[in-house]
């Protein structure tokens, strides 16, 4: 990069020089300047008054316009014009948006602006144009500005140096945490939720008395945020404590709801408060979209019956629907539950960006309040000393009133004569000369003496205050206690709106199923690994069509709410859900594209998951073990490795262990047949139960491997079916010849056993 420099006075094209500039350094310098400007003057609030520059300038401009709470409203266009012209050289819409937000009681916990007109609503509708709306300050804003005329804070020149603006406001109100803040800077961001002012004052008072107070103790006073829109925080105390200790975290906030009976056993759910910063209209649209997509089958209808207060009516599908399960499904899918982040990244001292914990933020505010107290006290002391000087001159004048009158009447330079005659200062002499004749009566002299005594006593008190740090903190504590009284929880504005609760323990499986409309399906899997779900329970699968060269591998009945388990030859289990299987109009989809299944692996089996069921797995080499079905469910596309096999061995058989109507095991023996047509029967208890592994040898072979296995109850006998469809059964006595222990070789299969070496 280079730039051209033209010497002064030279003509066009004359004496031009090329100055080389390093592009990397130039970009770094300019971007750093931009980043600092964004951090300092736009995105991050000051820890002392909790305001960003635009908000501070709005309040300062409103003060200059004398828009106190007792005064009449003025047009927002006038306020915005003053802010933009004098203090904030940015777009008028940005300033007006900031002004509007300060007035919205659903966005700000303690509004700083009292708006008159349309200032938007919780549905997300925008405010009216600034020419239509009017505003003035609230009591909270006056607290933030209290003492600004008493040298409480520093002022700096405005952008055009025609005026001055405050660097920070005196901030008698704990605005940073009470109203919160959010912003995105360069490389950093801030997000502070609103809190209850009375609780913050209690914590601050405790911190004054105990400067080394722990975060745990402060959290007893400030248990969590207090949102203007209410709601219920369902975060654990440990998580809240961690958030306030580090300055980073999040709070789970849920809508407040209750059940209303409609008669005859029916009911509706009424939502009266929604989470912070959630638009009501968008929330209702989202729920309606999910209903159309059949993602919330338990919900029949949603209605917005809100007026001034929020009232969202949820009508369940039937009176048998559990309201807790319905609401849990809505919390999971919609913004009826929302996470509000906490990132207390603020400007410490108005200069240094820093993530503070709860104690540090309160300490920053209290130290600022003490500094404001000292500055206001020094300013007041200076004014008292000036007034006492004047009053002392007045008293001298009253004691020598006749001589003073004579000097004023007859001397050519009365001021100099008064100074010489009574040893007065310039200020005292000027004040005496400006006295009105009416003030020369005896009563006025009494008033002056009274004022002199009062100011002298006040001066002594201020001097004691400035000399004693303990007295300073006592005064700050008195001021904080006064704020706490104004915004106590007994007042309408100060009452806590957000409460705390523990999330109700609901079976997650029930919630998951509540989000799916339950319908019967028939799952069809082809030899080449294509899967589809036919509607209804098909009794005959012979009419099913497949791609050329493909055919039916297995088909079984299921519900859309079921989980489908798929075992591959690599020993991995994959989990699919019935509602997400491709429809049955075409040939379906390959399972390989639905899960991460290796190309060299095939499907061994697929079946409906039984949460309390067990499976007997066997590899081609004859190794096997029992595994609970709960241990094979995979939560990711990668699946879950359950049976450890190495080529050329592979997973070959997966047999569900039967259970009776009460859920108890209905099998006690295993029948294994090898490719050598030898049969072995042994007790099921000899097969270990594992969650993962290679397993143990089920049958010994010289050549080949396992062909099939079956689990059965010995009392009911072993059954099989031949190629002609005839059923055979061998009881306990007839099986004695083939009974043995696990890992034995077995004996040749009995007469009538199928030639393919399989039980069916």
KEMAR-855733 format. One line per 4 residues: number of its first residue (from 1); their letters; for each residue x, z, y of C-alpha. Coordinates in steps of 0.001 Angstrom, whole numbers, plus 500000, padded with zeros to 6 digits. Example, Ala and Ser with C-alpha at 12.3 -4.5 7.8 and 13.67 -1.06 7.14 Angstrom:
! KEMAR-855733
1	as	512300 507800 495500; 513670 507140 498940
//
This chain:
! KEMAR-855733
1	xxxx	500000 500000 500000; 501211 499317 503520; 499853 499422 507022; 500636 497390 510086
5	xxxx	501760 499106 513241; 501493 497294 516606; 503605 498726 519452; 501629 499667 522580
9	xxxx	501387 496911 525151; 502277 494107 522771; 500044 491081 522373; 498296 489960 519240
13	xxxx	500812 489169 516545; 503756 490350 518634; 506158 492948 517268; 504119 493864 514224
17	xxxx	505877 496066 511696; 505090 496930 508101; 505218 500628 507197; 505245 501278 503422
21	xxxx	503044 504142 502183; 502976 505505 498628; 499505 504784 497263; 499440 507810 494929
25	xxxx	500434 510224 497705; 497935 508683 500120; 495067 508947 497633; 495988 512515 496722
29	xxxx	496146 513542 500377; 492822 511950 501292; 490997 513114 498186; 492297 516666 498641
33	xxxx	491004 516655 502210; 487623 515448 500978; 487571 518045 498182; 488401 520909 500545
37	xxxx	485751 519749 502993; 483141 519648 500236; 484105 523053 498867; 484389 524839 502205
41	xxxx	481660 523196 504278; 478991 521991 501904; 478734 523199 498316; 479876 526835 497973
45	xxxx	478191 529779 499731; 480064 532514 501573; 480126 535723 499539; 479437 537787 502672
49	xxxx	476132 536348 503879; 475315 534127 500890; 474807 531063 503084; 476213 527567 503202
53	xxxx	477087 526103 506628; 473868 524101 506946; 471686 527161 506305; 473748 529279 508674
57	xxxx	473437 526663 511407; 469683 526384 510918; 469222 530138 511380; 471577 530198 514373
61	xxxx	469672 527338 516027; 466347 529086 515383; 467734 532244 516988; 468728 530308 520081
65	xxxx	465211 528841 520181; 463886 532443 520055; 461875 531776 516897; 461563 535460 515944
69	xxxx	458812 536524 513504; 456674 537766 516408; 457000 534543 518401; 454953 531361 518110
73	xxxx	455882 528570 515693; 457773 525507 516917; 457929 522011 515492; 460483 521540 512720
77	xxxx	461534 518282 514387; 462763 520288 517369; 464685 522704 515141; 466260 519866 513155
81	xxxx	467152 518046 516369; 468949 521095 517776; 470813 521701 514523; 471904 518077 514237
85	xxxx	472802 517606 517893; 474665 520858 518457; 476016 522133 515143; 475567 519904 512066
89	xxxx	476402 516209 512558; 474719 514976 509394; 471465 513259 508496; 468247 514783 509782
93	xxxx	466597 514489 506357; 469328 516582 504724; 468878 519286 507375; 465093 519194 507042
97	xxxx	465315 519418 503232; 467472 522541 503579; 465006 524007 506092; 462067 523274 503786
101	xxxx	463705 524957 500804; 464351 528121 502831; 460587 528395 503332; 459386 527698 499761
105	xxxx	458314 530933 498101; 458574 529291 494643; 462193 528231 495260; 463528 531180 497301
109	xxxx	462903 534781 496287; 462960 536071 499885; 462158 533136 502228; 464241 532973 505414
113	xxxx	461848 530576 507160; 458149 531121 507762; 456649 527647 507565; 453288 526480 508838
117	xxxx	451932 523253 507377; 452683 521346 504185; 456071 522489 502890; 455704 521070 499362
121	xxxx	454538 522748 496170; 455617 523698 492669; 454322 520373 491334; 457257 518672 493032
125	xxxx	455313 517161 495935; 457436 516704 499060; 456855 518461 502359; 455130 516671 505221
129	xxxx	457276 514943 507823; 459084 517253 510232; 456914 516124 513145; 453881 517679 511441
133	xxxx	455313 521012 510291; 456212 524119 512279; 458441 527086 511511; 459869 530383 512664
137	xxxx	462147 533000 511132; 461132 535753 508701; 462129 539419 508789; 464822 538642 506215
141	xxxx	466408 536086 508566; 466409 538581 511444; 468245 541048 509205; 470904 538433 508470
145	xxxx	471315 537861 512239; 471130 541523 513257; 473924 542386 515701; 475201 538830 516181
149	xxxx	475176 539379 519979; 477286 542519 519606; 480567 540862 518597; 479693 541512 514915
153	xxxx	481256 538246 513744; 483679 535602 514935; 482516 532382 516575; 484244 529017 516452
157	xxxx	483831 525784 518408; 481234 523327 517157; 482189 519849 515943; 482263 518450 519510
161	xxxx	483642 521680 521073; 480745 521842 523515; 479301 525006 522001; 480093 527812 519574
165	xxxx	478690 528727 516177; 479116 531833 513999; 481706 531665 511221; 479528 534005 509170
169	xxxx	476352 535977 509854; 476323 539816 510022; 474241 539785 506809; 472409 543112 506696
173	xxxx	470475 541684 503722; 472191 541083 500306; 471325 537405 500516; 473858 535913 498065
177	xxxx	472365 537582 495007; 468859 538165 496376; 468164 534485 497061; 470860 532926 494893
181	xxxx	472525 529593 495495; 473475 526373 493745; 475815 523526 494549; 478262 521012 493125
185	xxxx	481648 520615 494803; 484727 518667 493702; 486003 520110 490438; 483809 523193 490692
189	xxxx	480179 524241 490999; 478104 527311 491704; 474801 528508 490293; 473500 531950 491203
193	xxxx	469915 532912 490268; 467866 535135 492627; 467689 538899 492114; 465583 541830 493284
197	xxxx	466773 543130 496672; 465791 546753 495982; 467826 546744 492753; 470809 545212 494552
201	xxxx	470624 547915 497225; 470506 550618 494534; 473605 549140 492897; 475365 548882 496279
205	xxxx	474588 552522 497102; 476002 553581 493734; 479100 551466 494387; 479600 553193 497759
209	xxxx	479536 556597 496049; 481553 555394 493037; 483960 552610 494096; 485272 552234 490527
213	xxxx	481819 551959 488937; 481763 549920 485722; 479787 546726 485282; 477783 548500 482569
217	xxxx	476626 551099 485094; 475793 548509 487755; 473745 546525 485245; 471580 549618 484828
221	xxxx	470550 549072 488459; 470537 545236 488283; 469204 544497 484776; 468922 540756 485436
225	xxxx	467602 538064 487774; 464211 538300 489443; 462790 534818 489831; 460215 533936 492509
229	xxxx	458082 532217 489856; 458161 535222 487513; 458456 534563 483797; 460089 536610 481060
233	xxxx	463812 536875 480341; 464472 536941 476590; 468258 537230 476769; 469909 540142 474945
237	xxxx	471415 542978 476967; 474849 542225 475495; 474661 538653 476735; 473490 539761 480216
241	xxxx	476301 542292 480401; 478836 539629 479418; 477481 537274 482092; 477753 539855 484877
245	xxxx	481197 540955 483685; 482689 537450 483774; 480543 535850 486469; 479569 533090 484034
249	xxxx	476691 532852 481594; 473035 531891 481317; 469608 533491 481047; 466820 532275 478765
253	xxxx	463552 532399 480699; 460151 531850 479130; 456743 531221 480628; 454339 534153 480726
257	xxxx	451226 533569 478625; 448311 535354 477070; 445491 534621 474666; 441911 534277 475913
261	xxxx	439040 534431 473437; 436390 531741 473840; 433855 533196 471385; 433041 532524 467741
265	xxxx	436626 533193 466736; 438057 530518 468995; 440691 531022 471635; 442881 529277 474201
269	xxxx	446369 530104 475480; 446710 530523 479252; 450112 530149 480915; 450223 532018 484250
273	xxxx	453933 531827 485131; 456500 529116 484384; 460315 529285 484413; 462295 529015 487638
277	xxxx	462784 525515 489155; 460493 523842 486611; 458021 521380 488134; 454535 522154 486847
281	xxxx	453302 518555 486890; 456364 517281 485007; 456008 520102 482476; 452401 519138 481734
285	xxxx	453363 515446 481479; 456078 516317 478967; 453655 518293 476796; 451140 515431 476951
289	xxxx	453843 512926 475904; 454770 515105 472921; 451107 515323 471930; 450784 511526 472018
293	xxxx	453955 511250 469928; 452393 513733 467464; 455343 516096 467880; 453033 519099 468485
297	xxxx	450300 518733 465848; 449062 522315 466392; 448017 521555 470004; 444694 519825 470697
301	xxxx	444677 519636 474510; 446382 520819 477691; 444620 521308 481035; 445836 522242 484485
305	xxxx	443335 524636 486075; 445738 525886 488754; 444622 526666 492298; 446788 528994 494378
309	xxxx	448043 530611 491184; 449314 528842 488077; 446840 528460 485211; 447753 526036 482428
313	xxxx	445296 526090 479512; 446519 525172 476007; 443838 524495 473408; 444958 524830 469760
317	xxxx	443941 522383 467035; 441859 525023 465271; 441091 528708 465403; 443392 529312 462427
321	xxxx	446512 528253 464343; 448895 531167 464926; 449397 531373 468730; 452924 532734 468312
325	xxxx	453991 529766 466168; 452328 527338 468580; 454136 528847 471563; 457455 528968 469705
329	xxxx	457172 525248 469001; 456410 524632 472697; 459337 526810 473762; 461579 524756 471504
333	xxxx	460413 521347 472749; 459461 521840 476413; 460568 523556 479622; 458208 526442 478936
337	xxxx	461532 527971 477941; 464447 527167 480209; 468053 528276 480523; 469067 529323 484032
341	xxxx	472867 529181 484402; 474993 531825 486121; 478253 530744 487751; 479142 533072 490614
345	xxxx	481690 530743 492182; 481710 531662 495883; 484003 531662 498910; 485733 535028 499105
349	xxxx	486200 535902 502752; 484790 532493 503557; 488078 530879 502500; 489067 531262 498831
353	xxxx	486850 529796 496053; 486589 532387 493315; 484367 533242 490344; 483334 536858 490901
357	xxxx	481655 539398 488681; 478765 541586 489805; 480958 544398 491166; 483172 542012 493141
361	xxxx	480183 540293 494765; 478643 543611 495815; 482023 544864 497039; 482500 541739 499171
365	xxxx	479112 542296 500816; 479717 546009 501416; 483177 545404 502898; 481627 542833 505226
369	xxxx	478939 545311 506269; 481625 547889 507074; 483565 545325 509105; 480386 544420 511002
373	xxxx	479729 548117 511623; 483238 548605 513058; 483005 545533 515287; 479558 546471 516588
377	xxxx	480731 550042 517176; 483774 548890 519140; 481592 546518 521139; 479122 549300 521889
381	xxxx	481966 551676 522782; 483343 549137 525231; 479938 548742 526879; 479493 552522 527080
385	xxxx	482875 552954 528726; 482020 550301 531305; 478666 551924 532000; 480182 555416 532237
389	xxxx	482646 554076 534759; 479768 552768 536855; 477760 555979 536470; 480769 558063 537516
393	xxxx	480956 555984 540672; 477240 556503 541308; 477628 560271 540956; 480461 560255 543482
397	xxxx	478261 558258 545802; 475344 560700 545462; 477614 563680 546127; 478898 561990 549271
401	xxxx	475861 559956 550190; 476138 560375 553971; 479787 559310 554049; 479051 556349 551768
405	xxxx	476240 555201 554081; 478469 555573 557128; 481234 553482 555564; 478830 550766 554515
409	xxxx	477197 550658 557989; 480225 550795 560244; 483326 549664 558333; 484406 546023 558433
413	xxxx	485575 546100 554801; 483390 548751 553149; 484561 547965 549612; 488226 548578 550359
417	xxxx	487357 551683 552404; 485258 553122 549581; 488089 552567 547109; 490565 554233 549464
421	xxxx	488300 557131 550490; 486962 558150 547047; 489634 556669 544739; 487118 554358 543106
425	xxxx	487786 551352 540888; 486815 547818 541829; 483863 547976 539410; 482607 551279 540808
429	xxxx	482856 550135 544426; 481037 546893 543665; 478256 548810 541851; 477805 551207 544823
433	xxxx	477593 548340 547260; 474914 546715 545069; 472756 549880 545007; 469254 549451 546374
437	xxxx	467996 551893 548972; 465163 552838 546611; 467738 554231 544160; 469040 556792 546625
441	xxxx	466335 559375 545935; 466944 562655 544177; 465017 561641 541029; 467328 558675 540452
445	xxxx	470316 560997 540602; 468778 563123 537835; 468233 560033 535713; 471840 558927 536206
449	xxxx	473152 562342 535176; 470910 562299 532111; 472094 558809 531160; 475708 559827 531704
453	xxxx	475339 562806 529369; 473612 560728 526694; 476215 557992 526828; 479018 560537 526718
457	xxxx	477532 562059 523572; 477053 558614 522039; 480655 557743 522881; 481907 560835 521101
461	xxxx	479810 559921 518048; 481177 556375 517937; 484749 557610 518317; 484195 559975 515385
465	xxxx	482741 557086 513390; 485722 554841 514105; 488123 557620 513133; 486462 558491 509788
469	xxxx	486191 556048 506869; 483893 558445 505031; 481526 558466 508021; 481666 554676 508147
473	xxxx	480593 554352 504520; 477886 556956 505105; 476517 554799 507924; 476689 551657 505784
477	xxxx	474823 553530 503028; 472145 554512 505549; 471747 550871 506591; 471540 549698 502951
481	xxxx	468983 552432 502184; 466902 551221 505135; 466911 547670 503704; 465944 549051 500305
485	xxxx	463003 550864 501908; 461800 547664 503613; 461928 545710 500343; 461091 548448 497885
489	xxxx	459309 547626 494646; 456181 549205 496098; 455848 546340 498578; 454243 542984 497778
493	xxxx	457419 541024 498490; 459782 543513 496832; 457882 544063 493562; 459761 542746 490521
497	xxxx	458210 539528 489254; 460332 538770 486179; 460239 541174 483249; 462302 541455 480073
501	xxxx	461363 541065 476431; 462906 540287 473089; 462165 536903 471585; 459547 537365 468869
505	xxxx	461040 536910 465420; 459271 533862 463987; 460119 532053 460771; 462110 529035 461963
509	xxxx	460874 527033 459013; 457298 527652 460126; 458142 526541 463653; 459846 523410 462346
513	xxxx	456848 522554 460238; 454498 523297 463132; 456107 520425 465044; 455267 517950 462276
517	xxxx	451789 516773 461352; 451378 517480 457639; 450465 514336 455690; 450943 513358 452018
521	xxxx	453586 510724 451292; 455220 509124 448271; 458997 508845 448585; 460393 505704 446948
525	xxxx	464130 505254 446253; 465547 501989 444860; 468562 501459 442628; 470584 500108 445559
529	xxxx	469846 503159 447710; 466947 502005 449901; 464411 504698 450802; 460890 504582 452256
533	xxxx	457809 506782 452508; 454448 505367 451420; 451351 507015 452912; 449397 509112 450447
537	xxxx	450248 510172 446898; 450486 506972 444860; 449536 507240 441212; 450871 503800 440268
541	xxxx	454222 502525 441554; 454295 499336 439512; 452987 497261 442414; 455854 498202 444715
545	xxxx	458066 495342 445839; 461839 495463 446348; 464586 493215 447650; 465887 490578 445290
549	xxxx	468111 492132 442645; 466834 495641 443400; 464329 497792 441521; 462764 501253 441458
553	xxxx	465101 504154 440792; 462715 507068 441374; 459511 507965 443215; 457946 511365 443865
557	xxxx	455171 512964 445903; 455949 514969 449069; 454590 515985 452464; 455824 514909 455904
561	xxxx	456813 518550 456484; 459099 518624 453413; 462864 518343 453337; 464187 515708 450952
565	xxxx	467488 516487 449194; 469708 513591 448092; 472686 514077 445720; 475457 511453 445584
569	xxxx	477984 510753 442871; 480660 512308 445095; 479004 515731 444677; 477585 515789 448230
573	xxxx	474038 516790 449176; 472365 515155 452177; 469148 516383 453779; 466391 514146 455151
577	xxxx	463000 515145 456569; 459788 513592 455340; 458495 512770 458820; 461591 510733 459687
581	xxxx	461697 508518 456624; 461052 504809 457305; 457497 503630 456682; 456388 501805 453570
585	xxxx	455395 498454 455087; 458791 496894 454434; 461523 497721 451971; 462645 500804 453915
589	xxxx	466195 501464 455057; 469474 502136 453223; 470183 505833 452937; 473788 505021 453886
593	xxxx	472824 504325 457511; 470735 507488 457750; 473559 509781 456576; 477344 509518 456374
597	xxxx	477535 508439 452749; 480729 506852 451392; 480495 503199 450366; 481896 503843 446884
601	xxxx	479241 506442 446077; 475756 506021 444641; 472639 508164 444609; 472287 510496 441631
605	xxxx	468913 512024 442466; 466465 512743 445286; 463725 515368 445281; 461678 517749 447449
609	xxxx	463519 520882 448547; 462225 524183 447144; 463559 527001 449392; 463739 529492 446504
613	xxxx	464508 526996 443741; 467709 526537 441719; 469445 523442 440372; 471654 522753 437359
617	xxxx	474354 520240 438284; 476505 518389 435780; 479361 515920 436149; 480045 512914 433917
621	xxxx	482910 514801 432270; 480524 517564 431156; 481215 520274 433725; 478342 522069 435412
625	xxxx	476957 525130 437204; 473746 526506 438701; 473330 526433 442491; 470518 527845 444673
629	xxxx	468750 525076 446600; 469071 527083 449804; 472857 526624 449537; 472776 522823 449334
633	xxxx	470744 522063 452479; 472927 520144 454965; 472445 520439 458714; 474515 517395 459702
637	xxxx	474813 513712 458808; 478063 514422 456981; 476210 516295 454270; 477405 519292 452283
641	xxxx	480063 519120 449556; 478671 521181 446660; 480200 519809 443442; 483934 519182 443510
645	xxxx	484722 516051 441488; 487742 513726 441370; 487751 510134 440228; 487084 508977 437602
649	xxxx	484752 511980 437218; 481572 512031 439314; 478359 513990 439717; 475855 512618 437204
653	xxxx	472904 514944 436634; 470787 517247 438817; 468036 519143 437029; 465674 521552 438865
657	xxxx	465218 524808 436961; 461480 525293 436267; 459607 528346 437549; 456180 529769 436670
661	xxxx	453234 530342 439056; 454770 533613 440267; 458095 531970 441066; 459942 533492 438142
665	xxxx	462357 531497 435939; 460492 529574 433232; 463548 528394 431252; 466198 530258 429293
669	xxxx	468131 527597 427349; 470033 524395 428040; 470101 521342 425766; 473050 518992 426360
673	xxxx	473510 515628 424684; 476709 513592 424965; 477373 509891 424937; 478604 510522 421359
677	xxxx	474971 511448 420495; 475863 515042 419723; 473377 517732 420808; 474224 521309 421819
681	xxxx	471736 524081 422705; 472938 527316 424326; 471549 530113 426580; 471176 529265 430275
685	xxxx	472742 532602 431235; 476108 531258 430008; 476148 528833 432972; 477441 530593 436086
689	xxxx	475637 530439 439439; 477859 529198 442279; 477343 527824 445789; 480180 525317 445417
693	xxxx	482835 524382 442877; 483793 522306 439865; 481752 524317 437383; 482461 525162 433754
697	xxxx	482508 522966 430644; 479019 522572 429184; 479963 520526 426072; 483247 519399 424550
701	xxxx	483909 515683 423902; 486755 513761 422302; 485650 510526 423968; 482998 509717 426590
705	xxxx	481058 512281 428515; 477628 513768 429083; 474527 511628 428634; 471673 513966 429535
709	xxxx	470622 517589 429680; 467412 519535 429772; 466518 523165 430503; 463600 524679 428562
713	xxxx	462051 527879 427281; 463096 528438 423663; 459714 529905 422750; 458027 526662 423827
717	xxxx	460595 524463 422067; 462608 521393 423110; 460642 518224 423798; 461627 514575 424270
721	xxxx	459994 511171 424329; 461109 508091 422459; 461013 504467 423583; 457485 504052 422226
725	xxxx	456138 506894 424298; 455772 509314 421391; 456442 512996 422141; 458608 515146 419825
729	xxxx	458991 518921 419846; 461468 521146 418020; 460798 524909 417931; 463176 527836 417674
733	xxxx	463608 527646 413911; 464122 523886 413924; 466829 524139 416596; 468984 526703 414810
737	xxxx	471221 523911 413513; 472126 522825 417060; 472312 526237 418735; 475721 527527 419722
741	xxxx	477750 528645 422692; 478643 526790 425850; 481561 524307 425555; 481050 523701 421816
745	xxxx	480977 520146 420428; 477422 520278 418982; 475945 518248 416122; 474382 514803 415800
749	xxxx	470945 514546 417381; 467873 515152 415178; 465860 512334 413659; 463581 510583 416147
753	xxxx	465821 511195 419174; 465827 508163 421572; 468538 505578 421032; 469459 505618 424746
757	xxxx	470632 509223 424329; 468258 510615 426998; 465425 513097 426670; 462973 510799 428456
//
